[in-house]
Amino acid sequence: MSTDKRLQANRRERKELARRLRSEDPGLEVMHPDAAGIDVGNGAHYVAVRPDRDADPVRRFECFTADLYRMANWLRSCGVKTVAMQSTGVYWIPLYDILEERGLAVFLVNARHTKNLPGRKSDVQESQWLLKLHTYGLLNNSFQPTSDIRVLRTYWRQRAEHAVGMATCIQRMQKALTQMNIQLANVISDLSGRTGQAIVRAILAGERDPKKLAELSDCRIRATREEVAKSLEGNWRPELLFVVEQQLEMYDIDQHRIAECDQKLQQHLSSFIDTAFPVAKERLSQANKSKPSRYMPQFALSGELLRITGVDLTQIDGINVMTAQTLLSEVGLDMSRWKTEAHFASWLGLCPDNRIRGDKVLSRGTRRVVNRAATALRIAATTLLKSRTYLGAQYRRLRTKLGAPKAITAMAHRLARLVYRMLKYGQQYIDKGAEYYEQRNRQQQIDFVKKRAAQLGLMVTAACP
């Protein structure tokens, strides 16, 4: 029997064994006897407990803070230890915090996993349905980081919102300048840089002479002063100058808000426990001395991340300090939430999710997951195109073989596994170089050709270089 047929027979036997085990014990086992179900709403929450715990097993509570504490006290008096509720909008967040504070294990479940309620749906039936599914362990708990990571995530997401606002202001300023035929974007690469900001602020201050404006350009600008002056000749329309002035004010406000977020980030990161290993402490002193760039937080963020995690995630090619901070704020430090690195990659939506019916693959692809950590890893994977490293060579090979979209997903999967290993086991990443990967890939192809030739009764000999 050939290898393919033997593997197919083993696969068929495993499926048959799984069907037989399910048919021998079709009953459901009670996984959470002390459970409760909560239907979360905007104005009120409906809570259901087991009928043997209270004479009135389903109660309605308002969404005010006093009512939420009263709900928690009632659940504790009923002997409830675990609670299942849906992640409805942001209405669940205050309730989650209060129940977690009272020592209850809260299962935050996906609404798509509980929507198949038979008959007409009501709030009371929804809470009872959640209770029944949770009692028998039929609901998966969604990932929710610890409270300190949630605080860090809030600060970092707020900073990202202000960064997007700054980018929008720059685009609108550039649009208004183009409408006045001020072609400044054709001679400088970044309107938010030193030269661009100096010229825009001088224009709003009343300067209209192109030569005087061109003298404000930095010495690092490749364009000559004559080219800059030529690009600053246009029609100065007052309504468009008003738009530029307002967008510049909003740009300054967002910049100030980002500085405030950086201050809060630095204060909160300083409260984390120092977990740096002896090997990492040598890099910690170097990271604290490095000067951050203009778009990064204006403090030693790389040093703080190295101190907290104990590893330097920026050693992985494609992952910079901003990406590492995004991963930390979205995933946290505790990698034990996922059993293996494969579970972690699946949670990120970077694993294949084939649609199979009747042992036939209907479609191939990954799950549609909205995850900021996965997005950051995909962006990091795109930066490997010109990297002369091991991961860069692997990405270029996958891009040639599979195309750009699949290669980006595959490399994001690879980066996720490396991050998991470093955070969980404290391993350090060492790049072996692009040449090592090319030699290894060449040797694998040679071994494959020799194996196929041996199956055909042939022998392959390597030619002299």
C-alpha positions, 0 to 999 in steps of 0.5 A: 500500500502506498503512503497516500493510501495508508494516510487516507485509510488512517484518516478514515479510521479516525473519523469513524472512531470519532463518530462511534464515540459520539454515538455511544455517549450522546448525553451532555455533561454539566460543566458549570453547575453554578451558572447564570445567564445575562441578556445585556441591554441598553436600558436593562439587563435580564438575569437568569439563574437555575430554578432551584437557586431562587423562587424568582429565577429570572430578574430584571435590573436597570443599568444604573451602577447601584442596580449593577451592584444589587445584581452582583449581590443577588448572584452571590446570594444564589451561589453563582460562580460563573456568568455568561453574557453576550458582548453587546456593543459597549453595554457589557463593559461596566457590568463585566468590571463589577462582576469581575470585582465581586469574584465571579468568572465572567464568560464573554461569548460571541452573539453569533454562537447563541442566536439560534434560539427556537421560537419567538425571542424575548429578553427572558428567553435569551437569558435562560437560553444563555444559562442553559448553553453555559451550564453544559459548556457549549459556549466559548469564552472570548479573550479578555486581557487583564485589567492593567492591559486593558488600561494600556490598550485604552491609552494606546488606542486613543493615541492611535485615534489622534494619530489618524486625526493628524494624518487627516489634517495633513491631507486636507491641508495639502488638498487646499494648497493644491486647489490654490495651485501651491504645488509644495507636495511635488518638491517636498515629501512630507508636509508635516516635516520641518520644512512643510510646517515652517512654510505653511505657518509662514503663509498663514502669518501673511508671507506671500513672497515665494523666495522668502518662503523657499528660504525656510526649507531645510538643507536636507531637502533635495529640491533647490530653492528655485524649485521650491519658490516656483512651487509656491506661486499660486492664487491665494484664495482666502476661503482656502487659507481659512481651511488650512488655518483650521486644519493646522489648529486641529493638527496642533491639538492632536499633537498635544493630545498625543503628548498627553497620551504618551505621558499617561502611557509612561506612567502606566508602564512604570507600574508594571513589574520588572521581568527582564532577564540578565541577558536582556538587561544589557540591551535595556541600558542601550534601549534607554539611551536611544532617541525616539523618532518624531512619530514615536512616543517621546520616552524610552518605549523600547526600554520599557517594553524590554523591561516588562516582557523580558525579551526584545520583540524588535529583534524579529525582522519587521517588528518595530517598537510601535508594532511591539507596543500594539501587540502588548496592548492587544494580547497582553503578557500571559501567553498561557491563555492559548495552549500552543502557538497554533491556537494563538495564530488561530485566534488571530485569524491567521490560520486556514479555515477551509469550508468542508462538506462531505469530505470535500473542500468547498473553499479555502481561506482564513477566518474574517477576524477584526483584530488589531494585533493581526493587522499589525502583524500583516503590516509588519510582514509587508516590510520584509520585501527588501529585508536581507534577512532569513524572514525576508528571503522566506517572504520573497519566496512565498510571494513568488510562489503564492502571490502577495496576499497569501504570502503576507498572511503566511508571514504574519502567521510566522511572526505570530509564532515567533512572538508567542515563543518569545513571550511565553518561554523568554527565548531570544530571536537570532537571525540566520541571514538570507544566505542561510535560508537560500542554501537550506531551501536549495538543499531541500529541493535537492533532497526532494528531487533525489527522493522522487528519482528513487521512487522511479528507480533512478539516481540523481548525481549533482553536477560539478559547479 
